[in-house]
Amino acid sequence: MRTESEILNAVLKFASEDPRIRAVFMNGSWVNPHTKSDIFQDYDIVYIMSSMNKLVRDRSWIRNFGELIMMQTPDENVLSLSNRDAFAFLMLFADGNRMDLTLYPLEKLDQYRPESLSVLLMDKDGMFGKLPPANDSDYLIKSPTKREFSSCCNEFWWVSTYVAKGLARRQLPYANFMFEHPVRDMSTLMLKWFVGVDTNFSANVGAGEKYFEQYLPPNIWATYLMTFLDSEYENRWKALFTTCELFRDMALVVARALGYTYPILDDQRVSGYLRYVRKISTDIEPTF
């Protein structure tokens, strides 16, 4: 596997030799002083370019960075190449390195804001001056407003009834979708706010909450793991009720810390309804 210096040398060599590329940024975990480096980190590179359409159309230049295993271009569905804000190439190379390379048009520079985890690697025209040291301030958990907290609670308890309905009908794909998306999303959001309260909103739990284990107390982490169970219906019921208990505990902590009101009546009424549906579910014929 090529080293960081070898990858960056290739990035900067290509940029220095192409007059259309006027500046180069590296973003993300490689410039985060709090991230422990490993072989799976992506290189997040941005080329600020005077003209990028040729590189979008003719991609033979990509071989300068190595042999590809696979590439994705999430902006490909944009049919017109004019007035494009940016174009990204997500590349996995044969040596295991991965690079997310974004082309950004110079004419849109007034709309470009370097993120807090940014390092300026090249600036041919001195457009950007001196950037502040890379930090993860853009990624810290934000304190919820009263309305955001209320909406999260409402969505969690409302959609949990859909999960129960799907389990009672033995419609596992439907129940699982409702659990793993709206219900899990709201539970995750509340857990993030709990971490925020616990750290005075100075924590970055990472993409996909990959650092949850680092920030959650061991007992809460253990409970959180119990919400990931298999496809057996009984276990899905257990996961639902465990998630409800976890959400309630976290929401009460957040509410007390921020001076918000937790909707305890919604909780009690819906929890009672969930227990009722669980009780009668054995009498309901599967709807295949």
Beta strands, then each sheet from edge to edge (+ up, - down):
strand 1: 21-27
strand 2: 42-49
strand 3: 68-72
strand 4: 87-93
strand 5: 98-105
strand 6: 118-123
sheet 1: 3+ 4- 5+ 2+ 1- 6+
end
